[in-house]
Amino acid sequence: MATDQNLMLYAKLAGFRLVVLANRFGCDCGFSLELHNRLIEGLDAAIARIQVIMALERRVLTEEDEFAEYQLQGENEIFGRLTINLLDDLEIDVGTHEYRINGGSWINALTADDGGVEVRFPTLVGLTDEEFGSLASIIKDITLETGIPVHAVRAI
């Protein structure tokens, strides 16, 4: 991305962060407050990444660091894969038949009974717009305006 595009993205992310902060005052339950807080954390992480990218761009332009171009390329690749997760994150290791939720301990997915051995991994179920409440439209706008996907799924 060009420097001016990163500056525009920074401004959009900062603006969305303010919108979410303002919207958080209307939270009427703990679940909604937690969604707002996690979205703010995700936006903060994206803003920090953009700040690092812009600093590296300055170092590349001034040629003060010979490795800055390689670092910039890596940071751009990392930012391209950035996703904001509001609820559960599920990792599955098919080779060992294990899974973990939100970076916790690995859990074996094998179950055995008289019928044989079965592998049961949890599934991810997305939240409805009603569960999102007032965040539903904000999340859609964030994804449309910035290209950063926001996921809110529950592991079942």
Residue pairs with C-beta under 8 A, 6 or more apart in sequence:
1 9
1 53
1 76
3 54
3 57
6 50
6 53
6 54
6 57
7 54
9 50
9 146
10 47
10 50
10 51
10 54
12 145
12 146
13 43
13 46
13 47
13 50
13 146
14 47
16 43
16 138
16 141
16 142
16 145
16 146
17 40
17 43
17 44
17 47
19 138
20 36
20 39
20 40
20 43
20 135
20 138
21 40
23 36
23 134
23 135
23 138
24 33
24 36
24 37
24 40
26 134
27 33
27 36
31 131
32 133
32 135
35 86
35 87
35 132
35 133
35 135
35 152
36 135
38 84
38 85
38 86
38 87
39 84
39 86
39 135
39 138
39 139
39 150
42 84
42 85
42 86
42 150
43 84
43 142
45 82
45 84
46 79
46 82
46 84
46 146
46 148
49 75
49 78
49 79
49 82
50 79
52 75
53 72
53 75
53 76
53 79
56 68
56 71
56 72
56 75
57 72
59 65
59 68
60 68
60 69
60 72
82 148
83 148
83 149
83 150
83 151
84 142
84 148
84 149
84 150
84 151
85 151
85 152
85 153
86 150
86 151
86 152
87 127
87 151
87 152
87 153
87 154
88 101
88 102
88 124
88 153
88 154
88 155
89 101
89 102
89 103
90 99
90 100
90 101
90 122
90 124
90 153
90 155
91 99
91 100
91 101
91 103
92 98
92 99
92 109
92 121
93 99
93 106
96 106
97 108
97 109
97 110
97 119
98 106
98 107
98 108
98 109
99 106
99 107
99 109
99 121
99 122
100 106
100 107
101 107
101 122
101 155
109 119
109 120
109 121
110 117
110 118
110 119
111 117
111 118
111 119
111 120
112 118
122 155
122 156
123 155
123 156
124 153
124 154
124 155
124 156
125 153
125 154
125 156
126 151
126 152
126 153
126 154
127 152
127 153
127 154
129 136
132 139
132 152
139 150
139 152
142 148
142 150
143 149
143 150
